[in-house]
Amino acid sequence: MTAISTPRLRESSDSLLRFAMRADAVLTGLAGIAGIPLANWMAEISGTTPAFEYALSAFFIAYGVVVLALAQLPAVRTPGFAVACANVAYTVAAVAFVVSGIMPLTTTGVVLTLATGVYTLVFAELQYQGVRRIKR
């Protein structure tokens, strides 16, 4: 008989960061998976192109896979900080995308784009708080 020993959740100082990374990865990946069949419709209501929506969906899926893999590493402090920074960068990029007028976004497109920026900013904050909780 083999016993498997794992640290208890209350003894772990990285549980918030791991949870935030996993939740971010799963939700973003699911959004990407849902975006593939809805790309034409999303392009129509948002003012983007179907190619843009397919590319964004593919990016979301890839991002989800990478972040999920990073959340499984034995030490997640540095990868977690990198993911939080990537989320802040996405938020800045979403706002810049709306402000720059690169694509003629509809009102729905502006709202959806800014909503993804808020989503990533919330996860960046959760991940940053998770990084800060880790014992050095």
N, C-alpha and C positions, 0 to 999 in steps of 0.2 A: 504494500500500500504506500502511495506517495502522498505527502502533504504539500499543498501549495500555500506558501506564505506570502501575503501581500500586505503592504502598509495599510493601516486603517485610515479611512477617509478623514477622520478628525486629526490624525497625526500628519497628514499631508498638507503642505503649504502651497501646492500648485494646483489644487482641485478647481479653484475658480477659473484660472487661466485655461486649464485643459477643457473645462466645460464650455467656456466662451469660445475657444477655438473650434471645438467640435460642433457646437450649435451654429456658428458662423459658416463652417464648412458644409454642413448638411443643408442649411437653409439656402445658401448661395448655390450649391450644386443642384438642389431641387428646382430653384428658380431657372437655372440654365436648362435643365431637362424639360421643364414646362415651356420654356421659351422657344425650343426648336419647332414644335408643331404650331405654335402661335406666332411665329415670326412675321408672317405676312400681315396678319391682323394687327399685331403690335405696331408694325411700320405704318400701317394705314391710320391708326388712331393717334400715333405720336408724332408723325411728320418725319420719321427717319426712313431708311431704306430697308428692304428685306435682308440685303447682304449685311448691313450694319447689325440688325437684330440677330442674325445667325452667328455672326462673329462674336457679339456680346454674350450670347448664350453659350457658345463654345468656351469663351474665356471664363464664364461663371463655373462651368463644369470643371475645367482644368484647375481653377483656383480652389474649388471645393476639394478636389482630390489632393492637391498639394498641402493645403492647410490641415486636412484630416491626417495626412501622413506626418506632418510636423507635430501634431498634437500627440502622436504615439511615441515620440522620442523620449528617452529617459530624462533628459534635461530640456525643459521647454522655456526657460527664461528668455534666452536670446531669440529663438524662433518666434516666441510669443510677442516680443517687442517688435520684431520685424513685421509680423502680421498686423499688429496695431498700427505701425507706421504706414503699411500698405493701405490699410483702411482709411487713414487720414488722407493719404494721397488720392485715393479714389474719391473721397468727399470733395477735395479741392478740384479735382478733374471734372466732377459732375457739375459743380457750380460754374467752372470755367466754360464747360460745354454749353450750358444754358446762356451764359452772359455773352459768349463770343458770337453766337448766331451762326455757327458753322452749318447747321442744318435748320431748315424752317420748322421748328417745333411748334406743334399745336399747344393749346393750353394744357391738354391732357399730357402731352409729351413733357412739358416743363414740370408739371406736378409730379409725374412718375420719376423723372430724372432726379429732381430734388429729393424725392422720397427715398430713392436709393442712396443718396448722399447722407441723409439723416440716418438711415439704417446702418451704413458703414461707420458713421461717427459714433453711434451708440455702441456698436461692437468694439470699436477702437477704445472707447472708454472702459468697457468691461474688461477687455484684454489688458489694458494698461493697469487697471486696478489689480488684476490677477498677477501681473508681473511684480507690482509693488508688494504684494502679500507674500511672495516667495522668500523664505528665509535664505539669507546669504550663506 
